[in-house]
Amino acid sequence: MSKITISETRDYFLKDDQKFFYLADTCWSAFTNPNYEEWEYYLEYRRMQGFNALQI
C-alpha cells in the first residue's frame, strides 16, 4: 500500500509523488455491527462510486 503524504507547500496530498484527491465517505454504518458480507458489499459499492477513503 502506498503512503499518502502532504506536499511541501502543504496544500495537497501526494501518493507515489502524484497529486492525490482525498474523496472520503463518512461511514457511520461502521457502528451498526455489519457482518463481513455487508462490509464487502459496502466497500465495493463505494469503490465503484469513486471513493478512495473512509472517514470514521
PDB file of N, CA, C and O in Angstrom:
ATOM      1  N   MET A   1       0.846  -1.171   0.000  1.00  0.00           N
ATOM      2  CA  MET A   1       0.000   0.000   0.000  1.00  0.00           C
ATOM      3  C   MET A   1       0.896   1.240   0.000  1.00  0.00           C
ATOM      4  O   MET A   1       1.870   1.310   0.751  1.00  0.00           O
ATOM      5  N   SER A   2       0.570   2.194  -0.825  1.00  0.00           N
ATOM      6  CA  SER A   2       1.346   3.428  -0.926  1.00  0.00           C
ATOM      7  C   SER A   2       1.071   4.355   0.250  1.00  0.00           C
ATOM      8  O   SER A   2      -0.027   4.379   0.806  1.00  0.00           O
ATOM      9  N   LYS A   3       2.079   5.103   0.605  1.00  0.00           N
ATOM     10  CA  LYS A   3       1.954   6.069   1.695  1.00  0.00           C
ATOM     11  C   LYS A   3       1.461   7.408   1.130  1.00  0.00           C
ATOM     12  O   LYS A   3       1.951   7.873   0.101  1.00  0.00           O
ATOM     13  N   ILE A   4       0.499   8.013   1.804  1.00  0.00           N
ATOM     14  CA  ILE A   4      -0.007   9.328   1.410  1.00  0.00           C
ATOM     15  C   ILE A   4       0.705  10.365   2.260  1.00  0.00           C
ATOM     16  O   ILE A   4       0.763  10.242   3.484  1.00  0.00           O
ATOM     17  N   THR A   5       1.249  11.389   1.610  1.00  0.00           N
ATOM     18  CA  THR A   5       1.978  12.443   2.304  1.00  0.00           C
ATOM     19  C   THR A   5       1.380  13.801   1.951  1.00  0.00           C
ATOM     20  O   THR A   5       0.479  13.897   1.118  1.00  0.00           O
ATOM     21  N   ILE A   6       1.888  14.841   2.590  1.00  0.00           N
ATOM     22  CA  ILE A   6       1.452  16.213   2.326  1.00  0.00           C
ATOM     23  C   ILE A   6       2.533  16.906   1.509  1.00  0.00           C
ATOM     24  O   ILE A   6       3.722  16.728   1.775  1.00  0.00           O
ATOM     25  N   SER A   7       2.131  17.696   0.517  1.00  0.00           N
ATOM     26  CA  SER A   7       3.091  18.408  -0.324  1.00  0.00           C
ATOM     27  C   SER A   7       3.916  19.392   0.506  1.00  0.00           C
ATOM     28  O   SER A   7       3.527  19.767   1.612  1.00  0.00           O
ATOM     29  N   GLU A   8       5.046  19.796  -0.036  1.00  0.00           N
ATOM     30  CA  GLU A   8       5.901  20.760   0.671  1.00  0.00           C
ATOM     31  C   GLU A   8       5.174  22.066   0.951  1.00  0.00           C
ATOM     32  O   GLU A   8       5.419  22.708   1.972  1.00  0.00           O
ATOM     33  N   THR A   9       4.279  22.464   0.046  1.00  0.00           N
ATOM     34  CA  THR A   9       3.515  23.705   0.241  1.00  0.00           C
ATOM     35  C   THR A   9       2.311  23.494   1.161  1.00  0.00           C
ATOM     36  O   THR A   9       1.616  24.447   1.512  1.00  0.00           O
ATOM     37  N   ARG A  10       2.076  22.249   1.545  1.00  0.00           N
ATOM     38  CA  ARG A  10       1.020  21.857   2.477  1.00  0.00           C
ATOM     39  C   ARG A  10      -0.395  22.181   1.977  1.00  0.00           C
ATOM     40  O   ARG A  10      -1.292  22.437   2.780  1.00  0.00           O
ATOM     41  N   ASP A  11      -0.592  22.168   0.660  1.00  0.00           N
ATOM     42  CA  ASP A  11      -1.926  22.468   0.146  1.00  0.00           C
ATOM     43  C   ASP A  11      -2.549  21.317  -0.652  1.00  0.00           C
ATOM     44  O   ASP A  11      -3.627  21.484  -1.223  1.00  0.00           O
ATOM     45  N   TYR A  12      -1.896  20.161  -0.702  1.00  0.00           N
ATOM     46  CA  TYR A  12      -2.486  18.979  -1.317  1.00  0.00           C
ATOM     47  C   TYR A  12      -1.754  17.726  -0.851  1.00  0.00           C
ATOM     48  O   TYR A  12      -0.639  17.793  -0.333  1.00  0.00           O
ATOM     49  N   PHE A  13      -2.409  16.580  -1.048  1.00  0.00           N
ATOM     50  CA  PHE A  13      -1.818  15.291  -0.699  1.00  0.00           C
ATOM     51  C   PHE A  13      -1.034  14.739  -1.877  1.00  0.00           C
ATOM     52  O   PHE A  13      -1.286  15.093  -3.028  1.00  0.00           O
ATOM     53  N   LEU A  14      -0.077  13.862  -1.575  1.00  0.00           N
ATOM     54  CA  LEU A  14       0.696  13.155  -2.592  1.00  0.00           C
ATOM     55  C   LEU A  14       0.609  11.658  -2.337  1.00  0.00           C
ATOM     56  O   LEU A  14       0.628  11.201  -1.195  1.00  0.00           O
ATOM     57  N   LYS A  15       0.512  10.910  -3.424  1.00  0.00           N
ATOM     58  CA  LYS A  15       0.586   9.451  -3.369  1.00  0.00           C
ATOM     59  C   LYS A  15       1.476   9.029  -4.523  1.00  0.00           C
ATOM     60  O   LYS A  15       1.168   9.313  -5.681  1.00  0.00           O
ATOM     61  N   ASP A  16       2.579   8.352  -4.221  1.00  0.00           N
ATOM     62  CA  ASP A  16       3.561   7.978  -5.247  1.00  0.00           C
ATOM     63  C   ASP A  16       4.041   9.211  -6.021  1.00  0.00           C
ATOM     64  O   ASP A  16       4.196   9.161  -7.241  1.00  0.00           O
ATOM     65  N   ASP A  17       4.272  10.309  -5.308  1.00  0.00           N
ATOM     66  CA  ASP A  17       4.752  11.576  -5.872  1.00  0.00           C
ATOM     67  C   ASP A  17       3.791  12.203  -6.881  1.00  0.00           C
ATOM     68  O   ASP A  17       4.206  13.026  -7.698  1.00  0.00           O
ATOM     69  N   GLN A  18       2.522  11.829  -6.836  1.00  0.00           N
ATOM     70  CA  GLN A  18       1.494  12.412  -7.690  1.00  0.00           C
ATOM     71  C   GLN A  18       0.429  13.041  -6.796  1.00  0.00           C
ATOM     72  O   GLN A  18       0.188  12.564  -5.687  1.00  0.00           O
ATOM     73  N   LYS A  19      -0.215  14.123  -7.278  1.00  0.00           N
ATOM     74  CA  LYS A  19      -1.297  14.728  -6.506  1.00  0.00           C
ATOM     75  C   LYS A  19      -2.388  13.693  -6.263  1.00  0.00           C
ATOM     76  O   LYS A  19      -2.729  12.909  -7.148  1.00  0.00           O
ATOM     77  N   PHE A  20      -2.928  13.705  -5.049  1.00  0.00           N
ATOM     78  CA  PHE A  20      -3.937  12.734  -4.644  1.00  0.00           C
ATOM     79  C   PHE A  20      -5.138  13.478  -4.080  1.00  0.00           C
ATOM     80  O   PHE A  20      -5.013  14.233  -3.115  1.00  0.00           O
ATOM     81  N   PHE A  21      -6.305  13.264  -4.686  1.00  0.00           N
ATOM     82  CA  PHE A  21      -7.535  13.878  -4.194  1.00  0.00           C
ATOM     83  C   PHE A  21      -8.209  12.918  -3.223  1.00  0.00           C
ATOM     84  O   PHE A  21      -8.602  11.816  -3.606  1.00  0.00           O
ATOM     85  N   TYR A  22      -8.341  13.328  -1.989  1.00  0.00           N
ATOM     86  CA  TYR A  22      -8.919  12.520  -0.911  1.00  0.00           C
ATOM     87  C   TYR A  22     -10.432  12.647  -0.970  1.00  0.00           C
ATOM     88  O   TYR A  22     -10.985  13.687  -0.611  1.00  0.00           O
ATOM     89  N   LEU A  23     -11.104  11.596  -1.421  1.00  0.00           N
ATOM     90  CA  LEU A  23     -12.563  11.604  -1.506  1.00  0.00           C
ATOM     91  C   LEU A  23     -13.103  10.532  -0.568  1.00  0.00           C
ATOM     92  O   LEU A  23     -13.115   9.347  -0.903  1.00  0.00           O
ATOM     93  N   ALA A  24     -13.546  10.958   0.604  1.00  0.00           N
ATOM     94  CA  ALA A  24     -13.957  10.014   1.645  1.00  0.00           C
ATOM     95  C   ALA A  24     -15.466   9.990   1.824  1.00  0.00           C
ATOM     96  O   ALA A  24     -16.161  10.980   1.595  1.00  0.00           O
ATOM     97  N   ASP A  25     -15.945   8.831   2.240  1.00  0.00           N
ATOM     98  CA  ASP A  25     -17.325   8.670   2.660  1.00  0.00           C
ATOM     99  C   ASP A  25     -17.322   8.609   4.184  1.00  0.00           C
ATOM    100  O   ASP A  25     -16.479   7.932   4.773  1.00  0.00           O
ATOM    101  N   THR A  26     -18.248   9.302   4.825  1.00  0.00           N
ATOM    102  CA  THR A  26     -18.363   9.197   6.285  1.00  0.00           C
ATOM    103  C   THR A  26     -19.174   7.950   6.581  1.00  0.00           C
ATOM    104  O   THR A  26     -20.374   7.889   6.313  1.00  0.00           O
ATOM    105  N   CYS A  27     -18.518   6.991   7.120  1.00  0.00           N
ATOM    106  CA  CYS A  27     -19.061   5.642   7.261  1.00  0.00           C
ATOM    107  C   CYS A  27     -19.692   5.435   8.635  1.00  0.00           C
ATOM    108  O   CYS A  27     -19.142   4.718   9.471  1.00  0.00           O
ATOM    109  N   TRP A  28     -20.840   6.059   8.868  1.00  0.00           N
ATOM    110  CA  TRP A  28     -21.498   5.926  10.162  1.00  0.00           C
ATOM    111  C   TRP A  28     -22.018   4.514  10.385  1.00  0.00           C
ATOM    112  O   TRP A  28     -22.209   4.104  11.530  1.00  0.00           O
ATOM    113  N   SER A  29     -22.248   3.769   9.323  1.00  0.00           N
ATOM    114  CA  SER A  29     -22.744   2.395   9.480  1.00  0.00           C
ATOM    115  C   SER A  29     -21.713   1.471  10.118  1.00  0.00           C
ATOM    116  O   SER A  29     -22.040   0.338  10.472  1.00  0.00           O
ATOM    117  N   ALA A  30     -20.484   1.932  10.270  1.00  0.00           N
ATOM    118  CA  ALA A  30     -19.452   1.123  10.928  1.00  0.00           C
ATOM    119  C   ALA A  30     -19.837   0.813  12.367  1.00  0.00           C
ATOM    120  O   ALA A  30     -19.320  -0.138  12.954  1.00  0.00           O
ATOM    121  N   PHE A  31     -20.728   1.596  12.934  1.00  0.00           N
ATOM    122  CA  PHE A  31     -21.120   1.420  14.330  1.00  0.00           C
ATOM    123  C   PHE A  31     -22.404   0.609  14.495  1.00  0.00           C
ATOM    124  O   PHE A  31     -22.974   0.562  15.586  1.00  0.00           O
ATOM    125  N   THR A  32     -22.861  -0.029  13.416  1.00  0.00           N
ATOM    126  CA  THR A  32     -24.092  -0.828  13.483  1.00  0.00           C
ATOM    127  C   THR A  32     -23.809  -2.322  13.419  1.00  0.00           C
ATOM    128  O   THR A  32     -24.724  -3.108  13.172  1.00  0.00           O
ATOM    129  N   ASN A  33     -22.565  -2.729  13.635  1.00  0.00           N
ATOM    130  CA  ASN A  33     -22.149  -4.141  13.632  1.00  0.00           C
ATOM    131  C   ASN A  33     -22.429  -4.866  12.315  1.00  0.00           C
ATOM    132  O   ASN A  33     -23.062  -5.922  12.324  1.00  0.00           O
ATOM    133  N   PRO A  34     -21.971  -4.322  11.183  1.00  0.00           N
ATOM    134  CA  PRO A  34     -22.174  -5.029   9.911  1.00  0.00           C
ATOM    135  C   PRO A  34     -21.351  -6.319   9.884  1.00  0.00           C
ATOM    136  O   PRO A  34     -20.283  -6.396  10.492  1.00  0.00           O
ATOM    137  N   ASN A  35     -21.856  -7.328   9.174  1.00  0.00           N
ATOM    138  CA  ASN A  35     -21.082  -8.560   9.034  1.00  0.00           C
ATOM    139  C   ASN A  35     -20.098  -8.426   7.863  1.00  0.00           C
ATOM    140  O   ASN A  35     -20.078  -7.410   7.169  1.00  0.00           O
ATOM    141  N   TYR A  36     -19.298  -9.453   7.661  1.00  0.00           N
ATOM    142  CA  TYR A  36     -18.250  -9.405   6.635  1.00  0.00           C
ATOM    143  C   TYR A  36     -18.825  -9.150   5.241  1.00  0.00           C
ATOM    144  O   TYR A  36     -18.287  -8.335   4.491  1.00  0.00           O
ATOM    145  N   GLU A  37     -19.903  -9.833   4.890  1.00  0.00           N
ATOM    146  CA  GLU A  37     -20.501  -9.678   3.561  1.00  0.00           C
ATOM    147  C   GLU A  37     -21.032  -8.260   3.350  1.00  0.00           C
ATOM    148  O   GLU A  37     -20.914  -7.699   2.261  1.00  0.00           O
ATOM    149  N   GLU A  38     -21.616  -7.691   4.398  1.00  0.00           N
ATOM    150  CA  GLU A  38     -22.111  -6.312   4.292  1.00  0.00           C
ATOM    151  C   GLU A  38     -20.962  -5.340   4.080  1.00  0.00           C
ATOM    152  O   GLU A  38     -21.083  -4.419   3.272  1.00  0.00           O
ATOM    153  N   TRP A  39     -19.843  -5.523   4.790  1.00  0.00           N
ATOM    154  CA  TRP A  39     -18.672  -4.666   4.597  1.00  0.00           C
ATOM    155  C   TRP A  39     -18.121  -4.817   3.188  1.00  0.00           C
ATOM    156  O   TRP A  39     -17.782  -3.832   2.532  1.00  0.00           O
ATOM    157  N   GLU A  40     -18.035  -6.058   2.734  1.00  0.00           N
ATOM    158  CA  GLU A  40     -17.514  -6.323   1.392  1.00  0.00           C
ATOM    159  C   GLU A  40     -18.360  -5.603   0.341  1.00  0.00           C
ATOM    160  O   GLU A  40     -17.822  -4.957  -0.558  1.00  0.00           O
ATOM    161  N   TYR A  41     -19.683  -5.715   0.456  1.00  0.00           N
ATOM    162  CA  TYR A  41     -20.587  -5.036  -0.469  1.00  0.00           C
ATOM    163  C   TYR A  41     -20.419  -3.522  -0.371  1.00  0.00           C
ATOM    164  O   TYR A  41     -20.292  -2.843  -1.389  1.00  0.00           O
ATOM    165  N   TYR A  42     -20.420  -2.999   0.839  1.00  0.00           N
ATOM    166  CA  TYR A  42     -20.299  -1.557   1.067  1.00  0.00           C
ATOM    167  C   TYR A  42     -19.022  -0.995   0.437  1.00  0.00           C
ATOM    168  O   TYR A  42     -19.058   0.009  -0.276  1.00  0.00           O
ATOM    169  N   LEU A  43     -17.892  -1.658   0.710  1.00  0.00           N
ATOM    170  CA  LEU A  43     -16.610  -1.167   0.197  1.00  0.00           C
ATOM    171  C   LEU A  43     -16.545  -1.230  -1.326  1.00  0.00           C
ATOM    172  O   LEU A  43     -16.042  -0.303  -1.960  1.00  0.00           O
ATOM    173  N   GLU A  44     -17.043  -2.301  -1.916  1.00  0.00           N
ATOM    174  CA  GLU A  44     -17.042  -2.424  -3.377  1.00  0.00           C
ATOM    175  C   GLU A  44     -17.952  -1.373  -4.001  1.00  0.00           C
ATOM    176  O   GLU A  44     -17.596  -0.777  -5.018  1.00  0.00           O
ATOM    177  N   TYR A  45     -19.117  -1.138  -3.410  1.00  0.00           N
ATOM    178  CA  TYR A  45     -20.058  -0.141  -3.921  1.00  0.00           C
ATOM    179  C   TYR A  45     -19.441   1.259  -3.873  1.00  0.00           C
ATOM    180  O   TYR A  45     -19.554   2.021  -4.832  1.00  0.00           O
ATOM    181  N   ARG A  46     -18.795   1.593  -2.766  1.00  0.00           N
ATOM    182  CA  ARG A  46     -18.157   2.905  -2.645  1.00  0.00           C
ATOM    183  C   ARG A  46     -16.980   3.040  -3.623  1.00  0.00           C
ATOM    184  O   ARG A  46     -16.764   4.111  -4.189  1.00  0.00           O
ATOM    185  N   ARG A  47     -16.221   1.952  -3.819  1.00  0.00           N
ATOM    186  CA  ARG A  47     -15.122   1.987  -4.787  1.00  0.00           C
ATOM    187  C   ARG A  47     -15.669   2.281  -6.184  1.00  0.00           C
ATOM    188  O   ARG A  47     -15.096   3.087  -6.917  1.00  0.00           O
ATOM    189  N   MET A  48     -16.770   1.634  -6.555  1.00  0.00           N
ATOM    190  CA  MET A  48     -17.377   1.863  -7.868  1.00  0.00           C
ATOM    191  C   MET A  48     -17.876   3.299  -8.001  1.00  0.00           C
ATOM    192  O   MET A  48     -17.922   3.833  -9.109  1.00  0.00           O
ATOM    193  N   GLN A  49     -18.247   3.925  -6.899  1.00  0.00           N
ATOM    194  CA  GLN A  49     -18.708   5.312  -6.912  1.00  0.00           C
ATOM    195  C   GLN A  49     -17.556   6.314  -6.952  1.00  0.00           C
ATOM    196  O   GLN A  49     -17.790   7.515  -7.083  1.00  0.00           O
ATOM    197  N   GLY A  50     -16.309   5.835  -6.839  1.00  0.00           N
ATOM    198  CA  GLY A  50     -15.156   6.720  -6.932  1.00  0.00           C
ATOM    199  C   GLY A  50     -14.532   7.123  -5.610  1.00  0.00           C
ATOM    200  O   GLY A  50     -13.559   7.878  -5.595  1.00  0.00           O
ATOM    201  N   PHE A  51     -15.069   6.637  -4.500  1.00  0.00           N
ATOM    202  CA  PHE A  51     -14.470   6.964  -3.205  1.00  0.00           C
ATOM    203  C   PHE A  51     -13.129   6.250  -3.061  1.00  0.00           C
ATOM    204  O   PHE A  51     -12.966   5.121  -3.526  1.00  0.00           O
ATOM    205  N   ASN A  52     -12.170   6.914  -2.414  1.00  0.00           N
ATOM    206  CA  ASN A  52     -10.860   6.294  -2.199  1.00  0.00           C
ATOM    207  C   ASN A  52     -10.454   6.304  -0.727  1.00  0.00           C
ATOM    208  O   ASN A  52      -9.309   5.995  -0.395  1.00  0.00           O
ATOM    209  N   ALA A  53     -11.391   6.657   0.155  1.00  0.00           N
ATOM    210  CA  ALA A  53     -11.095   6.680   1.593  1.00  0.00           C
ATOM    211  C   ALA A  53     -12.398   6.561   2.379  1.00  0.00           C
ATOM    212  O   ALA A  53     -13.478   6.878   1.883  1.00  0.00           O
ATOM    213  N   LEU A  54     -12.263   6.097   3.612  1.00  0.00           N
ATOM    214  CA  LEU A  54     -13.378   6.090   4.559  1.00  0.00           C
ATOM    215  C   LEU A  54     -12.991   6.966   5.730  1.00  0.00           C
ATOM    216  O   LEU A  54     -11.851   6.926   6.193  1.00  0.00           O
ATOM    217  N   GLN A  55     -13.916   7.739   6.200  1.00  0.00           N
ATOM    218  CA  GLN A  55     -13.665   8.601   7.350  1.00  0.00           C
ATOM    219  C   GLN A  55     -14.631   8.192   8.451  1.00  0.00           C
ATOM    220  O   GLN A  55     -15.841   8.398   8.349  1.00  0.00           O
ATOM    221  N   ILE A  56     -14.071   7.607   9.507  1.00  0.00           N
ATOM    222  CA  ILE A  56     -14.899   7.090  10.593  1.00  0.00           C
ATOM    223  C   ILE A  56     -14.629   7.889  11.852  1.00  0.00           C
ATOM    224  O   ILE A  56     -15.226   7.618  12.894  1.00  0.00           O
TER     225      ILE A  56
END
